[in-house]
Amino acid sequence: MEISLKGKRIIITGATHGIGETTARLFSELGAYVYAIGRDELKGKELEEKYPNKIKFYKVDLADQQDVLNFIKTYEKKVGVVDVLINNASRNSRYSVLDITLDEWNSMIALNLTAPFLLSQMAARLMIKNGIKGKIINVAAIQAHFPLENSFAYVTTKGGLISMTRSLAVDLGKYGIQVITVTPGPIYSKTEEVPEDLDRRAATLLGRMGRMIEVARLLAFLASDLNTFITGEEIIIDGGRIISRKPDPEEITKGLV
């Protein structure tokens, strides 16, 4: 069976870098019309030029609540329909509970919890209004289960996103809307090519780092019509990292990759 997203209108946050960008590219190639949300205007325009009539870029700072609300107002007025929402945007935050500032904490809450809440609320309302049994997919992180030091706000908000998925699934199941968490483990997101030495030292059972395209393919299946009976669940894609006893490479523990 081949995965097709033909005709689906899909919102992807964090779509100008990393997993989000790879996913936006793959989805457009699978026939979806992608609304790519990000802050990198240059990369956003590049995606639009590469995939004309397939990707529409919106510059939005998801840590800015008013910016998110402005996007929602624009999207509801100009588009008014969505089949799939992927809450993927995030950033690293390397602070412990002892040294994190209130501003940093509030920024991470806004980005990793408030923006997904507001966008999920919008998507759910539009799906119900248009009679669409759509999907909301939240991208968490393995640190929600396996925290690194000095990652207090990141770990906390990613754990909250997993719980948000479950609550959304309970509220929206009666409308046929599926809500799922995808939790990547050690995925190399700097470039498509993984440094050989880092790959070799990866603390996974499969003996390598994950690739962005591997997460994008999972997201494509979950967004497609082949996925009909998964909701409220968390799917971990980590090459067995969560049950591996191997130590992480220093680049990962220090937040360099």
Order of alpha helices (4+ residues) and beta strands (2+ residues): beta-alpha-beta-alpha-beta-alpha-beta-alpha-alpha-beta-alpha-beta-beta-alpha-beta-alpha-beta-alpha
